[in-house]
Amino acid sequence: MAPEHRSFAPHLTRRGLLATGAATAGAALVPATGTPAAAAGKRRPTVLRLPNGFRPEGIAVGGGPYAYLGSLGDGSLYRADLRTGEGAIFSAGPGTPSVGLELDHRGRLFVAGRGQGARVVDARSGAILASYALTSATPTFANDVFLTPRAAWFTDSFQPALYALPLGRNGQLPDADEVVTLTLSGDWSQVAGEVVNANGITATPDGSALLVVQSGVGGLHRVNPRTGVTELVDLGDAAPLTNGDGLLLTGRTLYVVQNRQNAIDVFRLAADGRSGVFQRRVTDPLFDVPTTVAAFKGRLYLPNARFTTTPTPDTTYDVISVPV
């Protein structure tokens, strides 16, 4: 679970969009119908098989033993038991991609929907609770999402902007017209066209700002959530983060997935996120273009998107687990 974040009190439609603690690790998860006897006393599987043709991209893991994955194909959502590796689709897709996912402690999945904005799904029933058109700009590519108790922040790979869904009292979802657009400026230099720019997103260790990786140029940016002004994070000789994708922050440790490098670079960040020191690189022979990462009980879980393999209905996909 990410550390507590102090309030930004930004000048937006609602105050404190990134305030008083991250909400990325959902405590209210789908309860088990019974502990499988086969799982008792056994180690968790290190490979989770997904349905053929599923085309995973995002992953979310909460406080319970379940992982949630979205399909780039039809947008279906899949729930896997980390104890056994078994799972099933629990929410049929809308026919458009599901990309980044985050789970809150109320058991709601926030889903980035590429060109279709975002939706919020009940992680128990699979019902769609709300849908949002994040922008009218074209082209648009809602790629990843990061949660705080007061907002869901989405990246747009094709536009120099972040979008926030302000959350009300007790996590109340906003109306469709309450989406907040934060234009990126400062060190941010958008590559025009349908090129992947903003991708993974998280917060700085002290919660004072956001961190966004710009995939194509390999830059990690610290974003002021009040103004949108960005500054490049000083990572020393470790930069650039070519093909940087999903981000995971635990304490002051930042995991950066580099998809086509089949690697995770690990950094120790300054509290304010303005600099970081390279610690190590994590690789595994089973990585096949992993896109993002989630953690559960001392292990990292990465979906293999297999972007270098032509997708067919019979293409196999999986999630790989490695030690933290």
Secondary structure, DSSP 8 states (H G I E B T S, - for coil): ----------SSSSS-SS-SS---S-SS----SS--GGGTT----SEEEE-TT--EEEEEE-SSSEEEEEETTT--EEEEETTT--EEEEE---SS----EEE-TTSEEEEE-BTT-EEEEETTT--EEEEE---S-SS--EEEEEEETTEEEEEETTSSEEEEEE--GGG----GGG-EEEE-EET-----SS---EEEEEE-TTSSSEEEEETTTTEEEEE-TTT-EEEE-B-GGG---TTEEEEEEETTEEEEEEGGGTEEEEEEE-TTSSBEEEEEEEE-TT-SSB---EEETTEEEEEB--TTS---TT--EEEEEEE-
